[in-house]
Amino acid sequence: MYIDKFKNKEEFKEEFKRRIIEKYGRSIEQAHVTEKYMVLGTMVRDYASVNWKASKEEIARVEGKQMYYFSMEFLIGRLLTSNLMNLGIYDIVKEGLADLGLDINKLEDMESDAGLGNGGLGRLAACFLDSLASLNYAGHGNCIRYEYGLFKQKIIDGKQVEVPDQWLRLGNVWEVRKPKHSVDVKFWGHIEMSMDEHGKARINHADAHIIRAVPYDMEVIGYDTKLTNTLRLWSAEPAEDASNSQGFSEYIREVNEINQNVYPDDSTEAGRYLRLKQQYFFVSAGLTAMIKAHLRVYPTLDNLADKNCVQLNDTHPVLAIPEMMRLLMDDYLYEWDDAWRITTETMAYTNHTVLAEALEKWPIQFIQTMLPRIYMIIEEINKRYIYALNHVYYRPDLINDTAIIKDGQVHMANLAIIGSHSINGVAKLHTQILVKDVFKNYYAIMPEKFNNKTNGITHRRWLVYSNPQLTELLKDTIGDSFIKHPQDLVKLMDHIDDAKLQQRFLDVKMERKQILADYIKKNVGIEVDVNSIFDVQAKRLHAYKRQLLNVMHIIYLYQRMKADSSFRIYPRTFIFAAKAAPAYHFAKKVIELINSIAAVVNNDPEINRYMKVVFIPNYSVSIAEILMNAADVSEQISTAGKEASGTGNMKFMMNGAITLGTLDGANVEIVERVGYENAEIFGLRAEEVEEIKRANSYHVWDYYNTHETLKRIVDSFIDGTWSQNKDEFKLIYDELMFKNDEYLLLADFDEYEKAQANIRKRYEDRSGWARMCLLNIAQSGYFSSDRTIEEYVRDIWHIEKINVK
């Protein structure tokens, strides 16, 4: 019989001591801190396993519909704290450990951030899993068990250096290996077709390289609920009966590289093949497992779409569409039309980008040679779609723009739209751009498929757990109902003019700024003034996100203060955190520039009391949890129309930072809720950017030649100001000046500088600033992923709540 070892701290202590001895043959005093962490994690996992079992049984009993979220990334961060909090046993564990002379914070620090992603896409997926479980919906994740994360970023001589992110060095205490649910995935080879005695076509995938996919399951524990979902991570292993023509060592290498790391370098052909292989590997394994699980409960696949839905997170998992067709037709002998109905009713696609280069396209030859049967099916889908354009929609004029196969490539976004019953953008502006521009031709013939689902974040991790000081303040002021019902944060609106509350908020913010300042001193070696404005830009380094515009403004302030001793600013600390893709040379050069400017500014005694520049290396979920609640200013300055949504903007807002941004992505909806007077908005609007591009009316040299301030800033990239080698930052200069400033930094600079000056003025009114921050917090409940999930459930998934007793 299962005995609850977390009922009180005495029982917890006895169980913890017993497990240390049984596992490691040591007393608590002798055990290493890593061993204590592993035992604690295992105890928590085992405790939740009772709910995990009950959840699976209840879903089967009520024949509940389940959602599977297919994503190349799940940036889940550390789990010990959130799992303890969600289970309601944090205090028992903390007090029990303290009695044993152990600090729970030291054990929490032993955990690595899971290396299962890169940025916003993966963090969104993680937030969704948290909200699904917390809201009692059966919704599971499907991904690859990467052995290494994207990379660990070090800054050496100011430059980004990538070293392996060995997140599994202690193992993964939360996972359970499930070899009995392994499935085989086939690559390469060729297809042989024959006719059986019933005149039915039979498919044989001959000479295939077979790779075994072994699942590692992780519990997804919701807040104050017994429903426990699953994040399934697939690991590639040699198949038991694999006989492959390429030879043993080559086969082992092919197996091992599949789950080596997320997003292998795609600047080489081998790297691109590997990316495609990863994508097929996890969708094939995930769908095969989903179908087998369905057949354990139901006698037929006819109702597969009634009981399961698959959400495709961007284009990476879109091979799920032809793979589902393959499984239904080849393995379960469905006719095309029935298989197509089941597939399209099951699949839904989330688009995350309007950037053409991010809408994946694969050379025909890649898919044809590595996935021969899949290519045959894609070809047939394309053929039937073109037939429908001619004979159902009567729009043959759209063939060239909307076909799946064209120009020697397979267009994955086109396949996603044609093979799904729902296509959603992730912010109102983004969805408008999709239906009016990027996918307008599809919208013209199938408008019923398109909808918007503005992104959200799990407020439990990003406010309640990561910012206990602010959480206590909120509980004292409006009660704790917002933990389960984030929309209740709006109750704070009744208190934002309370002078005492404003001062308490400023005190909380100062406490969080001190925590960040201590982290910066310890890890970066820079001492920052906690009384200065903390101005933060933390996100992936990309030209369209315009970290360079932020940099240009810093240069402007530095140059002006050096030239004019009467011009001084309210003290400001500019903080950056970002990783650049290893092959993205421009982005890496911007990181180098930031660090070079920091070296000059921070060591200039005339200026450094007014301004510091900090680059925090190896940006991660754990660093974000310290960074975002300490920020005063949230930099969200992408070129309007380029950022699909953003979720960092929501995390900053929820912790009481002011949005300094363009009207892009979810910034638009943030401003709708808080009002322009409670944010700082600047720059060209999306429609203005589009008009400039259409009319080809932008000429960067006109700005450069007529704007002395801008000329000085841009010239500093190549005149030796930031490096003794004048050519060190020529790449940045060339990108701006010889590619006609693609992201319109010079066009937006003046307004950005004015917005920054406004921020400085507003910050000095401490009461007004606190009121503005509190209003942002009060209006942030809408941006909880709980709301987003409820919208997906209502409009796309149609799943019911599961009540686990």
N, C-alpha and C positions, 0 to 999 in steps of 0.2 A: 504494500500500500504506500502511496506517495505521501510523504510528510512534509508540510510546508516549513522550510527552514528559515523563512524570512518573517515569521509571525512576530518575533521579538528579537532583540539584539543578543540575548543569551543563547537562543537556539542557533542564531546565525554564527555566533562566535565558535560554538562547539563544532558545527558543520564545517566551517572554514578551516579550523585547526585539523580536523580529521582528514579533510581532503588534501591539505598540504602534506601531511604524513603519508597518506596512501599514494599520492601521485609522485612525490619527490623523495620520500624517505628522510624527511628533515623536519625539524621543529620550525615553528614560525620564526624564531630568533635566527636560525641558521639559513632559512630560505632566502633566496635572492628576490629583489623587488619584482623582477620579471616573472618569477614563479608565482608570487603572490597575485600579480595582475592576472596571469593565466587562470589560476584557480578561481578567482573572483568572477572573471568573465564566464567561465564554464558553469559556475553555480547559477549565474543570472540566466544563461542560455537554457540550462536544464529546467529552471523554475518556469520559464516561459513556454517550454516544450509541452507542458500539460495543456495550456491554452491552444497551442499550435495543433495538437492532435484533435482537440475538441472542435476547433474551427473547421478542419477538413471534414470531420464527421458531420457537422451541422450543415455545411454547404451541400454535401452529398444528400443528406436526409431531406432537406427542403428543395432539392434540385435547383439550387440557386445559380443564376447566371454569373460568370466570372469574367473579369477583364485582365488581359495580359498586356503589359506595357513593354514593347520591344524597343530597346535603346542601346546604342553602342556605349553609353556612359551612364553610370549612377554614382554621382559624386557625393557619397553618403556621409563623409567625414567620420569623426569618432562616434562610437555608439554607446560606450559604457555609461556616460552621464545621462544621455537621453533615454536609454533603456531603463535605467534605475528610476528616473523621474516618471517616465510613462507608466511603469509598473507600480509606482507609489511606494517604493521601498528604499528610496535614496537615504532618508534620515536614519532608518534602522541600520543600514550598511555603514553609513558614515560614523554613527555613534559606536557601533560594534567594533569597527576598525580602530577607532580612537582608543577604546578600552584595551585593545591589543597593542597599542603604541604605534599604530599606522596612520598615516595621513592619506585620506582618500584622494586628495589632489595629486599626490605623487604617483598613485596607481593609475589615475586618469591620464597622466602625462606619459605613461608607458605606451599607450595605444597610438599606433600610426594612423594617419588619415588613409582610408582605403584608396588605393591607386586605381580607381575605376572610372577615371574621366579626366576632363580638361577644364571645362568652364560652365557657363550658364546652362547649357543644354543638359549636362549631367546633374547639375545641382537641382534644376527644375524637376527632373525625374525622381530624385531623392525626396524632394518636398512632396511630390504627388504621392509617393508610397506612404509617407508619414500621414498625410491627410486621409488617404483611403482607409487605412487601418483605424485611425482615430474616429472616423465617421461611420465605421462598421460596414464598409463595402469590401467585397472580395475582389481585390485588385493586386496583381502580382507583377514583379519585374522579371525581365529576361535579358541576360547580358553575357559577356565573356568574363571568365576569371583570369584577368590579366595578372601575370606574375610580377610585372613592374608597372608603376604608374607612368604617366606621360614622361616626366623626368624630374629629378630634383634640381632646382636652379641654384647655382652658386654664382656669386659676383666676384670675379677675380680680375684685378686691374681694371675695374669698372665695366668689364664685359660679362655678358651671360655665358656661363659654362654649364653644359648639361651633364649630370652624372646620374647613374641609375637610381630610381626611386624604389628601394627595396622594402616595400610596405609589408611584405609577408615574412620579414626576417624573424619574427616571433611566431609565425603561423597566423592563422585567422581564427581567433577563439570563437567567433560567432557562427562559423560555417559547419555544416554536417555533410560529409561526402555520401552520395547516394548511388553507388555503383550499379545497383539493381535497376535503376532507371536510365542507364546508359543507352545511347542510340548510335548507330553508324551513319556517317555522312560521306557521300561519294563525290570525288573530284576526277577531272580528266577522263580518259577513256573515250569510248564511242558508243553510240546507241544502235542497237539491233532491234528491228521491229518484225513481229510475226503475227499470224492470225491464229486464234485458238479455235476449238471445235464449234464455238457458237458464233464465229465470224467476228469476234471482238479483237481489236488490236492489242497485242501484248508488247510491252517494252522491256528490253534487257539492256542494262547499262554495263557494257562489257569492258574489261581491262581497267576498271576504275581503281583509283587509289582510295582505299577506305580508311577513314580516320574515326576513331571512337570519340564521342562526346560524352564526358562524364559530368553529371551535375553536382555542384556544391550548393546546398540550400542554406539561406540565411533567413532567420525569423525577422519579420517586419512587425514591430510591436507598436501598437497605437496607444494614445493617451487615455488612461482610465477606462480601458475596455479589454475584454478577453479575446476579441477577434484578433487573430494573428495571421498575417499574410506571409508570402514567400518571395524573396528575391533569389532567383535561380541563376547561378553563374556556371557557365559551361567551360570545362577544361578539356583540351585536346590530348588524347593518349593514343598509343598504337592500338589498332584493332587486333583482336586475338588471331584471326585467320587472314591477316593482310598479306597478300603476295603481290608486291608492287615491282613493276619493271625497272624502276629507277635505282634499285639497289638498297640495301639495308640502311647504310649510314645517311644516304640522301633522304630516305623515307623518314628516318628519325628526326632529321633536321626540319623537314617539312611539317611534321607533327608539332615539334617544339616551338616553332616560330609563330604558330597561330595565336597562342595566348601569352606571347612574350610581353608585348606592351600595346597600349591603346594608340591608334593612329600612327602606324609605322610611316617612315619617311616616304612620301609618294613622289619624290623628285626622280626616282629611278623606276624602270619598268618592273623590276622584281618587287619593289615596294608597293607598286600599284596592284600587282597580282595578289600580294599578301593582303592588302586591304580588302579586296574583293573576296578573297578566300575567307577572311574573318567574318565578313558580312553574311556570306552564305552559311558558314558553319553554325553561327548562333541562331539564325532564323530557321534553318532546317531542323536543328536539334530541338529548338523551342516548339515548333509546330508539331513535330512528331510526338513529342511528350504531351502536348496539349490534347492531341487526338487520342492517344492511348489513355490518358486520364479520363477523357469524355466517355470512351467505350467501357471503362470500368463501371460507369454509372448507368449509361444508356445503351440500348441494343443497336442503335443505328447512328450514322452521321447525318441523317436527314435534318436533324434538329441542332446541328453543330452551331450555326449562327444564332439560334435562339438561346443557347446556353453559354456561349463564349464570344468575346469580342477581342480584337487585337488593335491596339493603338500603335501606329508606326511613328516613332519620334524622329522626325526629319527623314531624309532620303536613305540613310544608312541601312535600315532594315527592309527596304522596299522589295527586295528579292523574296520576301514572304509571300507576295502575291502569286508569282509563277510557281513558287514552291508548294503553296497550298493547292494549286491546280494539279501539280505533279502528284502529290500525295493522294488526292481524291480520285484522280483518273487512273494512275498507274498502280497504286497499291490497293485502292478500294473500288476500282472499276466503275466510277461514275462517268456518265456521258458529259461532254463538254458543257452543255447549257446548264445542267444541274450543278456541276462543279463550279461554274462561273457565278451562279446565283449565290451559292453558299459562301464562296470566297469574297465576293464584293459586299455581301451583307455582314461578313465578319470583320473586314478590314476598314480602318479609318486612318487618315494621314494628317499629321500636324506638320505644317511648314514653318520653318524658323528663320528663313532668310529671303531677302529680295536680291541678294548679290548673285549675279549670273554664275560666277566662278564657284559658288558654294552649292549650286544645284547640280548634283553629281551626274556625270556622263561617262559611260564606259565604252571603250572601243569594242565594236562587235567581236573582233577576234578574241578579246579577253574572255568574254562570256562563252563564246562558241567553243573554244578549246578547253576551258577549265570546267564549264558547266553545260555540256552539250545538250542535255535534255531541257534544261531551263531556257536555253536560247531558243530551242524549237517552240517552246510554249510562248515565250515573249513574241516571237515572230507571228505566231497564230493570233495572239491577242491584238497585235498591231494590225494584222490583215483584217480582222473582224471589226476593229474600230474604224478603219478606213472605209469599210463597206457601210458601216452605220452612218458615217459622215455623208456618204453619197445617197443612201437610201432611207435613212431614218430622220436625220437632222437636216438633210438637203443643204449641206454646207461644204461642198467639195473644196471651196476656197480656203478652208481651214486646214487642209491636209498637211501642207508644208510646215505650218507653224505648230501643229499639235500632235503630229505622229510620234510614236515612241521611238521608232528606228529611223534615223535620218542622218545624213552627212557622215556615214560610217560609224555612228555611235548609238548607243542605247541611252535614252534620256530618262533618268530614273524618276524625276518629278512628274513627267508625263505619264509614266507607268503607274505611279502612285495615284494620280487623279483619276485615271481611267479605271483602275482596279479597286477603288475604295468607294464606300457609300457616303463618306463625310471627309471634307477637307477644311481644316481650320487654320486661321492665323492666330497670333498670340498677343495681339493688342489691336484696338479699334483701328488705328491709323495703318498698321501693318496689313490687316485684313482688307481695308479699303484699297491699298496699293495692289494687293493680290488680285482683287476682282476687277479693278479698273485698268490695271497695267500688266503685271507679270503673267497672270493667268486669265486675262480678259476673254480670250477666245473660248476657253473652257466654260467660263461663267456665262457666256452668251448661249451655250447649248445645254448646260446642266446646272443652272443657278441653284437648284434645290440642294446640291451637295455642299455648298459653301457656308461657313459660319465662323463667328469669332469666339475665341475663348481667351480672354486676357489672362496672362500668367499670374501666378501668385507664389507666395513663399510660406513655409510653415512657421507661423508666428511663435510656435512653442520653442523651436530651436533658436530662431533668430531674435527673439525678444525674451521670452520667459526664462530659458535656460542660460543663454549667453549673457544676459544683462539682468542679473538678480536685483541689482540696486534699483533700476528703473521699474522692474516688476513689482518690487515692494512698494514703491511710491504709488504705482497705479492701483495696487490692491487697497492701500490705505485710502485712496481717493474715490474709487468707483467700485470696489469689491473685486472678487476674482472670477466673475462669470466670463470675462473675456478670454480666459484660457480655453474654455470649450466653445465659446461663442464670440469669435473675434470682432463681429460687428458691434459688440457692446463697448468697444473702445470709444465709440462715438459719445458715450456718456461723459467723457472727459471734456467735451465742449462746454458743459455747464460750469467748468472750473478754471478755464484758461485765463480768466482775468484775475484770479486769486493771487495776490502779491506773494503770500507765503508759499503757495504751491510753486510759483515761478522761481522763487529763491531755492526751494528744495530741489527743483529740477536742475537748476544751474549747479547746485552742489553735487548732485548725482553725476552730471556730465563731467564735472571736474574730477570726480573719483575715477571715472572711466578713462579720462584723458591721462591721468597719472599712471594707470595700469599700462596704457599703450606707451607712454613716455618711458616707463621702466623697461618695457619689452624692447623698444628701439635702442635704448642705452646699452642693454645687455647684448643684443644680437647684431646691431649695426654700428654701435660705438659712437652714436651722435647724441648729444644732450639737447633736448628740445624744451621750449618754454611752454608749460601747460596753460599759461595765461594767453598764449597766442591763439589765433584762429587756426584750427586744424582743418585744412583743406585737402580732401582725399579723392584720388582717382584710383580705383582698384578694379581692374578688369583685364581681360586678355589684351595683349598689345597688338593692335591692328590699326592700319592707316585710317580707316573710317571712324574709329572710336576717338581719334584725334587727341591722343596724348601729346602730340606735337604742338597743338594749339595751346594747351596748358603750358608747355615748355616755353613757347614763344612769349607768352604773357610774363612768365618768370624772368626771361631775358629782358623784356621791356622794363620791368620794375627795377631790375639790377642796373641796367644801363642808365635809367633816369636818375636813380638815387646817386650813382657815381658821378653823373654830370651836374647834378643840382643839389647842393648840400642843404637847401631849404625844403626839398621834397623828401618826406619820410612817410612810411605807411604804418598803420596799426600792425603790430607784430603778427607774422603769418608763418605757419609751418606747412609747406607743400609736401604731401605724402603720396608716393606712388607705390603700387604693387601690381606686378604684371609678369606673365610669362610670354615669351615670343616663341612661335614655332621654330624648331631647330633650323629649318631651311629658309626662314623668312628673314632675309638679310636686312631689309629696311627696318623691321621691327626691332631686331637685335641692336641695330645702330642707334635707334632712339633710346634704348635702355642705356647704352654707352654714353650718349649725350647727356641724359639725366644725371648719371653718376659723375660725369665730367663737370657739369654745372654745379652739382652739389659740392664737389671738391673746391671749386673757386669760391662760391657764395659762402659756404659754411666756415671757410678759413679766412674770410675778409673781415677784420675786426671793425671796420667802418660800417658794414652792412649786416653782419650776422646776428646782431641784437634785434633786427627788424625782420629778418627772413632766414629760414633754414629750408633746405631741400633734402628729402629723405627718400631713398628707394629701399623698400623692404623686400628682401629676396624670398624666393620659393613660396609665392602666394598660394594659399590653400584654404580649405574650409576653416581649419583651426585658427589660422591667422585672421581670416575675415571676421571670425567671432570676436576677436579682440579689437579689430580695426573699425568695424562699422558702427559700433556703439560709442566710439570715442570721437567720431567725426562731427565737426560743426557744419561743414559744407560738403555736399555730395556732388561731385563733378560728373555730369551726364551730358557730354558735349559732342556726341556724334553728329555727323552731317545729317540734317533732317531727311527722313525717308530711308535711311540705311540700317538703323537698329530696329530689329523686329519688335522687341519689347524691352528687354533688360529686366533683371530681377534685383540686381544690386541697388538700383534706385529705390526699390520698395524696402529693402533691408535698412538702408540709411534713413529713409523717411520714418520707418517704424521706431527707430531709436532716437528720433529727434534731431535729424540733420536737415538742413535746408537744401533743396534741389537747385543747383545752378546748372541750367541745361538748355538745350534746344527743344523745340516741339517735335520730339521724335519718340517712337516706340510708346511705352507706357508713361513717359513723361507727360504726354498729352492728357492722360486720364488722371494722373496725379494732380496736375494743375486744375483740371475740371473740379476736383474735389476740394482742394485747399484754396483755390483762387490765386490769381496772378500776384496779388499783394503778399502772399505767403510762400512764394518761390521767387526765383530770379531767372527769368526766361529771356533768351536773346537769340539773334541770328535768323537766317533765312528759313522760311517755312518749306515744307516738302514740295508744295506745288510751285514755289518760286525756284527751288533747286531744279525741278523737272523742266520748267520753262527755260532756264539758263542753258541746260543741257540740250534741249530741243532746238533752241535758237542758235546754239553755239556762240553765245554772246559774251562769254567770260574769257578775259585775257589777263593772265597773271602778271605779265610784264607791265601792264598799265598801272596796276596797284603798286608794283615795285618802284616804278619810275616816278610816281606822283605822290608817294607817301613816304616821307623821309624816315619816320619811325620804323615802318615795316622794312625799309631798305636796310637800316642799321641792324635790325634783328636778323634778317636773312643773311646779310653779309657776314655776321658773326659765325656762321657755320663754316666759312671758308677763309677767315682772315687770321686764324690762330688764337682767337679769344679763348676757346675751350680746349685747345690742344696745341702742343708745339708743332705737331704735324698738321699743316694747313689742309691737307687732303683727307684728314681723318673723318670728317663729316660731310665730305663732298657728295656722298650718296644721298644724304638727306636734302642737300641743296638741289641736286639734280632732280630728285623725285618731285620736289615742289615746283621748280622753275622750268624744267624741260618736259614735264608731263602735265603742264598747265594746271598745277594745283588741283588735282582731281577731286579732292574732298573739300575744296573751297575754304581753306583756312584763312587766307588773306582777306577774302570777302567778308568773313564773319569776325575778323579780329577786332575792329573798332567797337562793335556792339559787345563783344566778350569783355573787352577791357572796361567798358562802362559798367557792365553787370558786376564785374569784380569790384569796381570802386563802390558801387551801391552796397554790395555785401559788407565792405569795410565800414561804411557809415552805419548800416543797420545793426551790425554787431555791437557797436559802441552803446546803443540803447539796450541795456541788459534786460530790462523788463519787457520791452517790445520784442526782443529776440527770443526770450523764453516763451512768451505767448505764442509766437510764430511756431516754435518747435513743438510746443504742446498741441497746437492745432493740427500740425502735421501728424503727430502720433494719433490723435483722436480720429483722424480721417483715414488712417492706414489699415483699418480692419478689412476694408473691401479687398485689399491686396493680399489677404491670406489665401493660401492654396486650398483651404477648406471651401471657400466660395467658388474657386475655379473648378474643383472636383465636382461640386454639386451641379455646376453648369454642364460639365461633360456627361454626368449621369443623366441629367434631364434631357439633353439634346442628342447625345450620341450613343452612350453605352446602354442605357436603360437597365441598369442593374439595381437590385433591391438590397436594403440593409439586412445584414445577417446578425441575429441575436444569439450569441454564444453564452450559455448559462454556466 
